[in-house]
Amino acid sequence: MMLQTTVFAAARSRSHGPTAAQWHAVELHRPTAEIDGACELTVCGTLARVAPDQTWPLPSTDVCPVCAVLAP
């Protein structure tokens, strides 16, 4: 039996009015080589552009608090 490890990528949302851009987590269901920086649905339900060069979790202060809890 093979155990599958959950892999998360970091994604950056856009700022909307008074809401600042934040980093989010995206659960990957395909190899990271296939991630091209397109928008994906994040763990918290936001659409954000995946940053293939960033790994999750990020040590940044502008991280989505919901994603931080759901994708530790």
CHARMM-style PDB file with segment names, atoms N, HN, CA, C and O in Angstrom:
ATOM      1  N   MET     1       0.843  -1.183   0.000  1.00  0.00      PROA
ATOM      2  CA  MET     1       0.000   0.000   0.000  1.00  0.00      PROA
ATOM      3  C   MET     1       0.889   1.247   0.000  1.00  0.00      PROA
ATOM      4  O   MET     1       1.800   1.370   0.819  1.00  0.00      PROA
ATOM      5  N   MET     2       0.617   2.154  -0.913  1.00  0.00      PROA
ATOM      6  HN  MET     2      -0.123   2.054  -1.578  1.00  0.00      PROA
ATOM      7  CA  MET     2       1.427   3.358  -1.052  1.00  0.00      PROA
ATOM      8  C   MET     2       0.713   4.525  -0.369  1.00  0.00      PROA
ATOM      9  O   MET     2      -0.457   4.783  -0.650  1.00  0.00      PROA
ATOM     10  N   LEU     3       1.404   5.223   0.517  1.00  0.00      PROA
ATOM     11  HN  LEU     3       2.355   5.013   0.745  1.00  0.00      PROA
ATOM     12  CA  LEU     3       0.838   6.401   1.158  1.00  0.00      PROA
ATOM     13  C   LEU     3       1.094   7.610   0.285  1.00  0.00      PROA
ATOM     14  O   LEU     3       2.208   7.816  -0.195  1.00  0.00      PROA
ATOM     15  N   GLN     4       0.071   8.402   0.083  1.00  0.00      PROA
ATOM     16  HN  GLN     4      -0.835   8.235   0.473  1.00  0.00      PROA
ATOM     17  CA  GLN     4       0.223   9.606  -0.717  1.00  0.00      PROA
ATOM     18  C   GLN     4       0.395  10.790   0.211  1.00  0.00      PROA
ATOM     19  O   GLN     4      -0.392  10.985   1.137  1.00  0.00      PROA
ATOM     20  N   THR     5       1.412  11.567  -0.037  1.00  0.00      PROA
ATOM     21  HN  THR     5       2.051  11.408  -0.790  1.00  0.00      PROA
ATOM     22  CA  THR     5       1.673  12.768   0.747  1.00  0.00      PROA
ATOM     23  C   THR     5       0.939  13.940   0.109  1.00  0.00      PROA
ATOM     24  O   THR     5       0.999  14.118  -1.108  1.00  0.00      PROA
ATOM     25  N   THR     6       0.261  14.726   0.901  1.00  0.00      PROA
ATOM     26  HN  THR     6       0.213  14.582   1.889  1.00  0.00      PROA
ATOM     27  CA  THR     6      -0.412  15.909   0.385  1.00  0.00      PROA
ATOM     28  C   THR     6       0.630  16.981   0.126  1.00  0.00      PROA
ATOM     29  O   THR     6       1.448  17.297   0.990  1.00  0.00      PROA
ATOM     30  N   VAL     7       0.587  17.533  -1.076  1.00  0.00      PROA
ATOM     31  HN  VAL     7      -0.078  17.276  -1.777  1.00  0.00      PROA
ATOM     32  CA  VAL     7       1.538  18.567  -1.469  1.00  0.00      PROA
ATOM     33  C   VAL     7       0.765  19.855  -1.694  1.00  0.00      PROA
ATOM     34  O   VAL     7      -0.283  19.861  -2.339  1.00  0.00      PROA
ATOM     35  N   PHE     8       1.293  20.940  -1.157  1.00  0.00      PROA
ATOM     36  HN  PHE     8       2.144  20.936  -0.633  1.00  0.00      PROA
ATOM     37  CA  PHE     8       0.669  22.245  -1.319  1.00  0.00      PROA
ATOM     38  C   PHE     8       1.622  23.174  -2.054  1.00  0.00      PROA
ATOM     39  O   PHE     8       2.838  23.105  -1.876  1.00  0.00      PROA
ATOM     40  N   ALA     9       1.058  24.040  -2.878  1.00  0.00      PROA
ATOM     41  HN  ALA     9       0.071  24.096  -3.022  1.00  0.00      PROA
ATOM     42  CA  ALA     9       1.815  25.091  -3.544  1.00  0.00      PROA
ATOM     43  C   ALA     9       1.343  26.425  -2.991  1.00  0.00      PROA
ATOM     44  O   ALA     9       0.228  26.529  -2.478  1.00  0.00      PROA
ATOM     45  N   ALA    10       2.172  27.427  -3.091  1.00  0.00      PROA
ATOM     46  HN  ALA    10       3.077  27.342  -3.508  1.00  0.00      PROA
ATOM     47  CA  ALA    10       1.794  28.769  -2.658  1.00  0.00      PROA
ATOM     48  C   ALA    10       1.164  29.516  -3.831  1.00  0.00      PROA
ATOM     49  O   ALA    10       1.581  29.355  -4.978  1.00  0.00      PROA
ATOM     50  N   ALA    11       0.164  30.328  -3.533  1.00  0.00      PROA
ATOM     51  HN  ALA    11      -0.175  30.459  -2.601  1.00  0.00      PROA
ATOM     52  CA  ALA    11      -0.511  31.110  -4.562  1.00  0.00      PROA
ATOM     53  C   ALA    11      -0.787  32.503  -4.003  1.00  0.00      PROA
ATOM     54  O   ALA    11      -1.073  32.668  -2.817  1.00  0.00      PROA
ATOM     55  N   ARG    12      -0.695  33.490  -4.872  1.00  0.00      PROA
ATOM     56  HN  ARG    12      -0.462  33.355  -5.835  1.00  0.00      PROA
ATOM     57  CA  ARG    12      -0.891  34.881  -4.458  1.00  0.00      PROA
ATOM     58  C   ARG    12      -2.222  35.383  -5.000  1.00  0.00      PROA
ATOM     59  O   ARG    12      -2.479  35.320  -6.202  1.00  0.00      PROA
ATOM     60  N   SER    13      -3.066  35.885  -4.097  1.00  0.00      PROA
ATOM     61  HN  SER    13      -2.856  35.937  -3.120  1.00  0.00      PROA
ATOM     62  CA  SER    13      -4.338  36.456  -4.524  1.00  0.00      PROA
ATOM     63  C   SER    13      -4.130  37.909  -4.938  1.00  0.00      PROA
ATOM     64  O   SER    13      -3.091  38.504  -4.652  1.00  0.00      PROA
ATOM     65  N   ARG    14      -5.113  38.460  -5.602  1.00  0.00      PROA
ATOM     66  HN  ARG    14      -5.957  37.976  -5.834  1.00  0.00      PROA
ATOM     67  CA  ARG    14      -5.065  39.868  -5.981  1.00  0.00      PROA
ATOM     68  C   ARG    14      -5.703  40.693  -4.879  1.00  0.00      PROA
ATOM     69  O   ARG    14      -6.564  40.212  -4.143  1.00  0.00      PROA
ATOM     70  N   SER    15      -5.274  41.924  -4.776  1.00  0.00      PROA
ATOM     71  HN  SER    15      -4.574  42.314  -5.374  1.00  0.00      PROA
ATOM     72  CA  SER    15      -5.926  42.809  -3.812  1.00  0.00      PROA
ATOM     73  C   SER    15      -7.233  43.303  -4.424  1.00  0.00      PROA
ATOM     74  O   SER    15      -7.316  43.538  -5.630  1.00  0.00      PROA
ATOM     75  N   HSD    16      -8.235  43.455  -3.596  1.00  0.00      PROA
ATOM     76  HN  HSD    16      -8.168  43.263  -2.617  1.00  0.00      PROA
ATOM     77  CA  HSD    16      -9.544  43.924  -4.035  1.00  0.00      PROA
ATOM     78  C   HSD    16      -9.966  45.068  -3.125  1.00  0.00      PROA
ATOM     79  O   HSD    16     -10.354  44.842  -1.979  1.00  0.00      PROA
ATOM     80  N   GLY    17      -9.892  46.286  -3.627  1.00  0.00      PROA
ATOM     81  HN  GLY    17      -9.577  46.470  -4.558  1.00  0.00      PROA
ATOM     82  CA  GLY    17     -10.264  47.449  -2.823  1.00  0.00      PROA
ATOM     83  C   GLY    17      -9.426  47.520  -1.557  1.00  0.00      PROA
ATOM     84  O   GLY    17      -8.199  47.589  -1.633  1.00  0.00      PROA
ATOM     85  N   PRO    18     -10.066  47.503  -0.396  1.00  0.00      PROA
ATOM     86  CA  PRO    18      -9.311  47.603   0.862  1.00  0.00      PROA
ATOM     87  C   PRO    18      -8.668  46.277   1.287  1.00  0.00      PROA
ATOM     88  O   PRO    18      -7.917  46.235   2.262  1.00  0.00      PROA
ATOM     89  N   THR    19      -8.963  45.196   0.554  1.00  0.00      PROA
ATOM     90  HN  THR    19      -9.573  45.231  -0.238  1.00  0.00      PROA
ATOM     91  CA  THR    19      -8.404  43.884   0.899  1.00  0.00      PROA
ATOM     92  C   THR    19      -7.035  43.718   0.244  1.00  0.00      PROA
ATOM     93  O   THR    19      -6.912  43.796  -0.978  1.00  0.00      PROA
ATOM     94  N   ALA    20      -6.026  43.493   1.048  1.00  0.00      PROA
ATOM     95  HN  ALA    20      -6.125  43.429   2.041  1.00  0.00      PROA
ATOM     96  CA  ALA    20      -4.661  43.331   0.542  1.00  0.00      PROA
ATOM     97  C   ALA    20      -4.475  41.944  -0.069  1.00  0.00      PROA
ATOM     98  O   ALA    20      -5.186  40.999   0.274  1.00  0.00      PROA
ATOM     99  N   ALA    21      -3.518  41.840  -0.968  1.00  0.00      PROA
ATOM    100  HN  ALA    21      -2.940  42.607  -1.247  1.00  0.00      PROA
ATOM    101  CA  ALA    21      -3.169  40.538  -1.538  1.00  0.00      PROA
ATOM    102  C   ALA    21      -2.595  39.658  -0.438  1.00  0.00      PROA
ATOM    103  O   ALA    21      -1.884  40.140   0.444  1.00  0.00      PROA
ATOM    104  N   GLN    22      -2.902  38.375  -0.491  1.00  0.00      PROA
ATOM    105  HN  GLN    22      -3.480  37.984  -1.208  1.00  0.00      PROA
ATOM    106  CA  GLN    22      -2.389  37.433   0.499  1.00  0.00      PROA
ATOM    107  C   GLN    22      -1.856  36.188  -0.189  1.00  0.00      PROA
ATOM    108  O   GLN    22      -2.188  35.894  -1.337  1.00  0.00      PROA
ATOM    109  N   TRP    23      -1.017  35.463   0.548  1.00  0.00      PROA
ATOM    110  HN  TRP    23      -0.747  35.701   1.481  1.00  0.00      PROA
ATOM    111  CA  TRP    23      -0.549  34.164   0.099  1.00  0.00      PROA
ATOM    112  C   TRP    23      -1.529  33.107   0.576  1.00  0.00      PROA
ATOM    113  O   TRP    23      -2.001  33.152   1.712  1.00  0.00      PROA
ATOM    114  N   HSD    24      -1.831  32.160  -0.296  1.00  0.00      PROA
ATOM    115  HN  HSD    24      -1.448  32.124  -1.219  1.00  0.00      PROA
ATOM    116  CA  HSD    24      -2.765  31.081  -0.003  1.00  0.00      PROA
ATOM    117  C   HSD    24      -2.107  29.744  -0.329  1.00  0.00      PROA
ATOM    118  O   HSD    24      -1.058  29.694  -0.971  1.00  0.00      PROA
ATOM    119  N   ALA    25      -2.735  28.668   0.121  1.00  0.00      PROA
ATOM    120  HN  ALA    25      -3.587  28.708   0.643  1.00  0.00      PROA
ATOM    121  CA  ALA    25      -2.266  27.317  -0.181  1.00  0.00      PROA
ATOM    122  C   ALA    25      -3.183  26.684  -1.215  1.00  0.00      PROA
ATOM    123  O   ALA    25      -4.403  26.842  -1.162  1.00  0.00      PROA
ATOM    124  N   VAL    26      -2.583  25.968  -2.154  1.00  0.00      PROA
ATOM    125  HN  VAL    26      -1.592  25.840  -2.198  1.00  0.00      PROA
ATOM    126  CA  VAL    26      -3.325  25.213  -3.164  1.00  0.00      PROA
ATOM    127  C   VAL    26      -2.913  23.758  -3.041  1.00  0.00      PROA
ATOM    128  O   VAL    26      -1.730  23.433  -3.133  1.00  0.00      PROA
ATOM    129  N   GLU    27      -3.890  22.880  -2.833  1.00  0.00      PROA
ATOM    130  HN  GLU    27      -4.851  23.144  -2.759  1.00  0.00      PROA
ATOM    131  CA  GLU    27      -3.593  21.452  -2.762  1.00  0.00      PROA
ATOM    132  C   GLU    27      -3.396  20.934  -4.185  1.00  0.00      PROA
ATOM    133  O   GLU    27      -4.262  21.096  -5.044  1.00  0.00      PROA
ATOM    134  N   LEU    28      -2.250  20.311  -4.418  1.00  0.00      PROA
ATOM    135  HN  LEU    28      -1.546  20.179  -3.720  1.00  0.00      PROA
ATOM    136  CA  LEU    28      -1.917  19.839  -5.758  1.00  0.00      PROA
ATOM    137  C   LEU    28      -2.362  18.401  -5.955  1.00  0.00      PROA
ATOM    138  O   LEU    28      -2.152  17.543  -5.099  1.00  0.00      PROA
ATOM    139  N   HSD    29      -2.979  18.158  -7.099  1.00  0.00      PROA
ATOM    140  HN  HSD    29      -3.149  18.856  -7.795  1.00  0.00      PROA
ATOM    141  CA  HSD    29      -3.409  16.810  -7.469  1.00  0.00      PROA
ATOM    142  C   HSD    29      -2.715  16.369  -8.756  1.00  0.00      PROA
ATOM    143  O   HSD    29      -3.145  15.429  -9.425  1.00  0.00      PROA
ATOM    144  N   ARG    30      -1.642  17.065  -9.080  1.00  0.00      PROA
ATOM    145  HN  ARG    30      -1.292  17.828  -8.537  1.00  0.00      PROA
ATOM    146  CA  ARG    30      -0.834  16.737 -10.254  1.00  0.00      PROA
ATOM    147  C   ARG    30       0.603  17.139  -9.956  1.00  0.00      PROA
ATOM    148  O   ARG    30       0.843  17.876  -9.000  1.00  0.00      PROA
ATOM    149  N   PRO    31       1.552  16.683 -10.738  1.00  0.00      PROA
ATOM    150  CA  PRO    31       2.956  17.008 -10.478  1.00  0.00      PROA
ATOM    151  C   PRO    31       3.215  18.519 -10.532  1.00  0.00      PROA
ATOM    152  O   PRO    31       2.610  19.236 -11.328  1.00  0.00      PROA
ATOM    153  N   THR    32       4.113  18.979  -9.683  1.00  0.00      PROA
ATOM    154  HN  THR    32       4.605  18.396  -9.037  1.00  0.00      PROA
ATOM    155  CA  THR    32       4.428  20.408  -9.655  1.00  0.00      PROA
ATOM    156  C   THR    32       4.990  20.896 -10.988  1.00  0.00      PROA
ATOM    157  O   THR    32       4.908  22.087 -11.290  1.00  0.00      PROA
ATOM    158  N   ALA    33       5.557  19.997 -11.787  1.00  0.00      PROA
ATOM    159  HN  ALA    33       5.623  19.030 -11.541  1.00  0.00      PROA
ATOM    160  CA  ALA    33       6.074  20.383 -13.107  1.00  0.00      PROA
ATOM    161  C   ALA    33       4.951  20.842 -14.033  1.00  0.00      PROA
ATOM    162  O   ALA    33       5.202  21.563 -14.999  1.00  0.00      PROA
ATOM    163  N   GLU    34       3.722  20.433 -13.748  1.00  0.00      PROA
ATOM    164  HN  GLU    34       3.518  19.848 -12.964  1.00  0.00      PROA
ATOM    165  CA  GLU    34       2.581  20.816 -14.579  1.00  0.00      PROA
ATOM    166  C   GLU    34       1.937  22.129 -14.136  1.00  0.00      PROA
ATOM    167  O   GLU    34       1.013  22.610 -14.792  1.00  0.00      PROA
ATOM    168  N   ILE    35       2.402  22.707 -13.048  1.00  0.00      PROA
ATOM    169  HN  ILE    35       3.153  22.316 -12.515  1.00  0.00      PROA
ATOM    170  CA  ILE    35       1.855  23.974 -12.561  1.00  0.00      PROA
ATOM    171  C   ILE    35       2.477  25.093 -13.380  1.00  0.00      PROA
ATOM    172  O   ILE    35       3.701  25.213 -13.444  1.00  0.00      PROA
ATOM    173  N   ASP    36       1.640  25.912 -14.005  1.00  0.00      PROA
ATOM    174  HN  ASP    36       0.646  25.814 -13.952  1.00  0.00      PROA
ATOM    175  CA  ASP    36       2.150  26.936 -14.913  1.00  0.00      PROA
ATOM    176  C   ASP    36       1.874  28.364 -14.463  1.00  0.00      PROA
ATOM    177  O   ASP    36       2.024  29.298 -15.251  1.00  0.00      PROA
ATOM    178  N   GLY    37       1.478  28.548 -13.229  1.00  0.00      PROA
ATOM    179  HN  GLY    37       1.356  27.790 -12.589  1.00  0.00      PROA
ATOM    180  CA  GLY    37       1.217  29.895 -12.743  1.00  0.00      PROA
ATOM    181  C   GLY    37      -0.201  30.372 -13.010  1.00  0.00      PROA
ATOM    182  O   GLY    37      -0.493  31.555 -12.839  1.00  0.00      PROA
ATOM    183  N   ALA    38      -1.082  29.480 -13.422  1.00  0.00      PROA
ATOM    184  HN  ALA    38      -0.845  28.518 -13.560  1.00  0.00      PROA
ATOM    185  CA  ALA    38      -2.476  29.848 -13.653  1.00  0.00      PROA
ATOM    186  C   ALA    38      -3.206  29.993 -12.321  1.00  0.00      PROA
ATOM    187  O   ALA    38      -2.688  29.593 -11.278  1.00  0.00      PROA
ATOM    188  N   CYS    39      -4.393  30.558 -12.356  1.00  0.00      PROA
ATOM    189  HN  CYS    39      -4.814  30.883 -13.202  1.00  0.00      PROA
ATOM    190  CA  CYS    39      -5.202  30.675 -11.149  1.00  0.00      PROA
ATOM    191  C   CYS    39      -5.782  29.311 -10.785  1.00  0.00      PROA
ATOM    192  O   CYS    39      -6.218  28.548 -11.647  1.00  0.00      PROA
ATOM    193  N   GLU    40      -5.775  29.030  -9.502  1.00  0.00      PROA
ATOM    194  HN  GLU    40      -5.421  29.649  -8.801  1.00  0.00      PROA
ATOM    195  CA  GLU    40      -6.300  27.765  -8.977  1.00  0.00      PROA
ATOM    196  C   GLU    40      -7.180  28.086  -7.774  1.00  0.00      PROA
ATOM    197  O   GLU    40      -7.068  29.156  -7.174  1.00  0.00      PROA
ATOM    198  N   LEU    41      -8.050  27.151  -7.434  1.00  0.00      PROA
ATOM    199  HN  LEU    41      -8.141  26.283  -7.921  1.00  0.00      PROA
ATOM    200  CA  LEU    41      -8.871  27.286  -6.241  1.00  0.00      PROA
ATOM    201  C   LEU    41      -8.016  26.931  -5.029  1.00  0.00      PROA
ATOM    202  O   LEU    41      -7.412  25.858  -4.986  1.00  0.00      PROA
ATOM    203  N   THR    42      -7.963  27.817  -4.056  1.00  0.00      PROA
ATOM    204  HN  THR    42      -8.453  28.688  -4.091  1.00  0.00      PROA
ATOM    205  CA  THR    42      -7.122  27.610  -2.886  1.00  0.00      PROA
ATOM    206  C   THR    42      -7.849  26.784  -1.834  1.00  0.00      PROA
ATOM    207  O   THR    42      -9.037  26.493  -1.969  1.00  0.00      PROA
ATOM    208  N   VAL    43      -7.133  26.416  -0.803  1.00  0.00      PROA
ATOM    209  HN  VAL    43      -6.167  26.652  -0.694  1.00  0.00      PROA
ATOM    210  CA  VAL    43      -7.687  25.618   0.291  1.00  0.00      PROA
ATOM    211  C   VAL    43      -8.866  26.329   0.953  1.00  0.00      PROA
ATOM    212  O   VAL    43      -9.820  25.681   1.384  1.00  0.00      PROA
ATOM    213  N   CYS    44      -8.803  27.659   1.034  1.00  0.00      PROA
ATOM    214  HN  CYS    44      -8.028  28.186   0.684  1.00  0.00      PROA
ATOM    215  CA  CYS    44      -9.873  28.423   1.682  1.00  0.00      PROA
ATOM    216  C   CYS    44     -10.996  28.807   0.730  1.00  0.00      PROA
ATOM    217  O   CYS    44     -11.982  29.408   1.156  1.00  0.00      PROA
ATOM    218  N   GLY    45     -10.862  28.466  -0.576  1.00  0.00      PROA
ATOM    219  HN  GLY    45     -10.061  27.978  -0.922  1.00  0.00      PROA
ATOM    220  CA  GLY    45     -11.924  28.752  -1.532  1.00  0.00      PROA
ATOM    221  C   GLY    45     -11.731  30.000  -2.368  1.00  0.00      PROA
ATOM    222  O   GLY    45     -12.640  30.396  -3.098  1.00  0.00      PROA
ATOM    223  N   THR    46     -10.574  30.630  -2.281  1.00  0.00      PROA
ATOM    224  HN  THR    46      -9.835  30.309  -1.688  1.00  0.00      PROA
ATOM    225  CA  THR    46     -10.264  31.814  -3.072  1.00  0.00      PROA
ATOM    226  C   THR    46      -9.590  31.396  -4.372  1.00  0.00      PROA
ATOM    227  O   THR    46      -8.945  30.349  -4.424  1.00  0.00      PROA
ATOM    228  N   LEU    47      -9.728  32.191  -5.408  1.00  0.00      PROA
ATOM    229  HN  LEU    47     -10.252  33.042  -5.366  1.00  0.00      PROA
ATOM    230  CA  LEU    47      -8.936  31.972  -6.622  1.00  0.00      PROA
ATOM    231  C   LEU    47      -7.657  32.782  -6.496  1.00  0.00      PROA
ATOM    232  O   LEU    47      -7.689  33.971  -6.181  1.00  0.00      PROA
ATOM    233  N   ALA    48      -6.534  32.128  -6.744  1.00  0.00      PROA
ATOM    234  HN  ALA    48      -6.508  31.162  -7.000  1.00  0.00      PROA
ATOM    235  CA  ALA    48      -5.248  32.810  -6.638  1.00  0.00      PROA
ATOM    236  C   ALA    48      -4.285  32.224  -7.660  1.00  0.00      PROA
ATOM    237  O   ALA    48      -4.405  31.064  -8.054  1.00  0.00      PROA
ATOM    238  N   ARG    49      -3.328  33.044  -8.081  1.00  0.00      PROA
ATOM    239  HN  ARG    49      -3.231  33.987  -7.761  1.00  0.00      PROA
ATOM    240  CA  ARG    49      -2.348  32.626  -9.077  1.00  0.00      PROA
ATOM    241  C   ARG    49      -1.223  31.855  -8.386  1.00  0.00      PROA
ATOM    242  O   ARG    49      -0.571  32.370  -7.477  1.00  0.00      PROA
ATOM    243  N   VAL    50      -1.007  30.624  -8.824  1.00  0.00      PROA
ATOM    244  HN  VAL    50      -1.537  30.206  -9.562  1.00  0.00      PROA
ATOM    245  CA  VAL    50       0.034  29.773  -8.247  1.00  0.00      PROA
ATOM    246  C   VAL    50       1.406  30.326  -8.601  1.00  0.00      PROA
ATOM    247  O   VAL    50       1.655  30.729  -9.738  1.00  0.00      PROA
ATOM    248  N   ALA    51       2.282  30.340  -7.621  1.00  0.00      PROA
ATOM    249  HN  ALA    51       2.080  30.013  -6.698  1.00  0.00      PROA
ATOM    250  CA  ALA    51       3.670  30.774  -7.805  1.00  0.00      PROA
ATOM    251  C   ALA    51       4.549  29.532  -7.704  1.00  0.00      PROA
ATOM    252  O   ALA    51       4.951  29.155  -6.603  1.00  0.00      PROA
ATOM    253  N   PRO    52       4.856  28.886  -8.838  1.00  0.00      PROA
ATOM    254  CA  PRO    52       5.604  27.621  -8.802  1.00  0.00      PROA
ATOM    255  C   PRO    52       6.960  27.710  -8.106  1.00  0.00      PROA
ATOM    256  O   PRO    52       7.489  26.698  -7.645  1.00  0.00      PROA
ATOM    257  N   ASP    53       7.518  28.906  -8.030  1.00  0.00      PROA
ATOM    258  HN  ASP    53       7.088  29.727  -8.405  1.00  0.00      PROA
ATOM    259  CA  ASP    53       8.822  29.070  -7.393  1.00  0.00      PROA
ATOM    260  C   ASP    53       8.734  29.251  -5.875  1.00  0.00      PROA
ATOM    261  O   ASP    53       9.762  29.344  -5.204  1.00  0.00      PROA
ATOM    262  N   GLN    54       7.514  29.300  -5.329  1.00  0.00      PROA
ATOM    263  HN  GLN    54       6.679  29.224  -5.874  1.00  0.00      PROA
ATOM    264  CA  GLN    54       7.323  29.453  -3.886  1.00  0.00      PROA
ATOM    265  C   GLN    54       6.797  28.145  -3.300  1.00  0.00      PROA
ATOM    266  O   GLN    54       5.954  27.481  -3.902  1.00  0.00      PROA
ATOM    267  N   THR    55       7.295  27.787  -2.136  1.00  0.00      PROA
ATOM    268  HN  THR    55       7.980  28.326  -1.647  1.00  0.00      PROA
ATOM    269  CA  THR    55       6.820  26.575  -1.477  1.00  0.00      PROA
ATOM    270  C   THR    55       5.941  26.952  -0.288  1.00  0.00      PROA
ATOM    271  O   THR    55       6.111  28.006   0.325  1.00  0.00      PROA
ATOM    272  N   TRP    56       5.020  26.082   0.013  1.00  0.00      PROA
ATOM    273  HN  TRP    56       4.883  25.226  -0.486  1.00  0.00      PROA
ATOM    274  CA  TRP    56       4.131  26.287   1.164  1.00  0.00      PROA
ATOM    275  C   TRP    56       4.600  25.412   2.294  1.00  0.00      PROA
ATOM    276  O   TRP    56       4.957  24.261   2.042  1.00  0.00      PROA
ATOM    277  N   PRO    57       4.622  25.879   3.522  1.00  0.00      PROA
ATOM    278  CA  PRO    57       4.156  27.167   4.014  1.00  0.00      PROA
ATOM    279  C   PRO    57       5.199  28.259   3.814  1.00  0.00      PROA
ATOM    280  O   PRO    57       6.398  27.989   3.760  1.00  0.00      PROA
ATOM    281  N   LEU    58       4.731  29.472   3.708  1.00  0.00      PROA
ATOM    282  HN  LEU    58       3.756  29.692   3.752  1.00  0.00      PROA
ATOM    283  CA  LEU    58       5.602  30.636   3.551  1.00  0.00      PROA
ATOM    284  C   LEU    58       5.844  31.284   4.907  1.00  0.00      PROA
ATOM    285  O   LEU    58       4.943  31.322   5.745  1.00  0.00      PROA
ATOM    286  N   PRO    59       7.033  31.786   5.124  1.00  0.00      PROA
ATOM    287  CA  PRO    59       7.320  32.457   6.402  1.00  0.00      PROA
ATOM    288  C   PRO    59       6.859  33.913   6.409  1.00  0.00      PROA
ATOM    289  O   PRO    59       7.273  34.682   7.276  1.00  0.00      PROA
ATOM    290  N   SER    60       6.028  34.295   5.478  1.00  0.00      PROA
ATOM    291  HN  SER    60       5.692  33.670   4.773  1.00  0.00      PROA
ATOM    292  CA  SER    60       5.590  35.672   5.313  1.00  0.00      PROA
ATOM    293  C   SER    60       4.504  36.043   6.318  1.00  0.00      PROA
ATOM    294  O   SER    60       3.870  35.166   6.905  1.00  0.00      PROA
ATOM    295  N   THR    61       4.293  37.332   6.512  1.00  0.00      PROA
ATOM    296  HN  THR    61       4.808  38.044   6.035  1.00  0.00      PROA
ATOM    297  CA  THR    61       3.253  37.794   7.432  1.00  0.00      PROA
ATOM    298  C   THR    61       1.911  37.977   6.728  1.00  0.00      PROA
ATOM    299  O   THR    61       0.876  38.079   7.387  1.00  0.00      PROA
ATOM    300  N   ASP    62       1.918  38.019   5.400  1.00  0.00      PROA
ATOM    301  HN  ASP    62       2.758  37.936   4.864  1.00  0.00      PROA
ATOM    302  CA  ASP    62       0.668  38.235   4.670  1.00  0.00      PROA
ATOM    303  C   ASP    62       0.089  36.923   4.139  1.00  0.00      PROA
ATOM    304  O   ASP    62      -0.275  36.808   2.969  1.00  0.00      PROA
ATOM    305  N   VAL    63       0.016  35.945   5.031  1.00  0.00      PROA
ATOM    306  HN  VAL    63       0.311  36.038   5.982  1.00  0.00      PROA
ATOM    307  CA  VAL    63      -0.507  34.624   4.697  1.00  0.00      PROA
ATOM    308  C   VAL    63      -1.960  34.537   5.157  1.00  0.00      PROA
ATOM    309  O   VAL    63      -2.308  35.002   6.243  1.00  0.00      PROA
ATOM    310  N   CYS    64      -2.795  33.941   4.323  1.00  0.00      PROA
ATOM    311  HN  CYS    64      -2.512  33.564   3.441  1.00  0.00      PROA
ATOM    312  CA  CYS    64      -4.198  33.745   4.662  1.00  0.00      PROA
ATOM    313  C   CYS    64      -4.303  32.918   5.948  1.00  0.00      PROA
ATOM    314  O   CYS    64      -3.763  31.814   6.013  1.00  0.00      PROA
ATOM    315  N   PRO    65      -4.986  33.434   6.960  1.00  0.00      PROA
ATOM    316  CA  PRO    65      -5.080  32.689   8.229  1.00  0.00      PROA
ATOM    317  C   PRO    65      -5.844  31.371   8.090  1.00  0.00      PROA
ATOM    318  O   PRO    65      -5.542  30.411   8.799  1.00  0.00      PROA
ATOM    319  N   VAL    66      -6.823  31.308   7.192  1.00  0.00      PROA
ATOM    320  HN  VAL    66      -7.068  32.087   6.616  1.00  0.00      PROA
ATOM    321  CA  VAL    66      -7.585  30.068   6.997  1.00  0.00      PROA
ATOM    322  C   VAL    66      -6.692  29.005   6.354  1.00  0.00      PROA
ATOM    323  O   VAL    66      -6.684  27.854   6.790  1.00  0.00      PROA
ATOM    324  N   CYS    67      -5.944  29.386   5.326  1.00  0.00      PROA
ATOM    325  HN  CYS    67      -5.950  30.322   4.972  1.00  0.00      PROA
ATOM    326  CA  CYS    67      -5.031  28.441   4.674  1.00  0.00      PROA
ATOM    327  C   CYS    67      -3.942  27.967   5.642  1.00  0.00      PROA
ATOM    328  O   CYS    67      -3.531  26.807   5.602  1.00  0.00      PROA
ATOM    329  N   ALA    68      -3.484  28.860   6.499  1.00  0.00      PROA
ATOM    330  HN  ALA    68      -3.818  29.802   6.531  1.00  0.00      PROA
ATOM    331  CA  ALA    68      -2.448  28.506   7.466  1.00  0.00      PROA
ATOM    332  C   ALA    68      -2.929  27.411   8.413  1.00  0.00      PROA
ATOM    333  O   ALA    68      -2.139  26.568   8.839  1.00  0.00      PROA
ATOM    334  N   VAL    69      -4.215  27.418   8.744  1.00  0.00      PROA
ATOM    335  HN  VAL    69      -4.857  28.103   8.398  1.00  0.00      PROA
ATOM    336  CA  VAL    69      -4.778  26.402   9.629  1.00  0.00      PROA
ATOM    337  C   VAL    69      -5.084  25.110   8.872  1.00  0.00      PROA
ATOM    338  O   VAL    69      -4.806  24.015   9.363  1.00  0.00      PROA
ATOM    339  N   LEU    70      -5.660  25.243   7.671  1.00  0.00      PROA
ATOM    340  HN  LEU    70      -5.886  26.132   7.272  1.00  0.00      PROA
ATOM    341  CA  LEU    70      -6.088  24.075   6.916  1.00  0.00      PROA
ATOM    342  C   LEU    70      -4.954  23.340   6.199  1.00  0.00      PROA
ATOM    343  O   LEU    70      -5.076  22.152   5.902  1.00  0.00      PROA
ATOM    344  N   ALA    71      -3.864  24.036   5.922  1.00  0.00      PROA
ATOM    345  HN  ALA    71      -3.765  25.001   6.163  1.00  0.00      PROA
ATOM    346  CA  ALA    71      -2.738  23.436   5.197  1.00  0.00      PROA
ATOM    347  C   ALA    71      -1.434  23.745   5.931  1.00  0.00      PROA
ATOM    348  O   ALA    71      -0.598  24.498   5.431  1.00  0.00      PROA
ATOM    349  N   PRO    72      -1.266  23.166   7.112  1.00  0.00      PROA
ATOM    350  CA  PRO    72      -0.090  23.496   7.932  1.00  0.00      PROA
ATOM    351  C   PRO    72       1.224  23.047   7.331  1.00  0.00      PROA
ATOM    352  OT1 PRO    72       2.281  23.266   7.923  1.00  0.00      PROA
TER     353      PRO     72
END
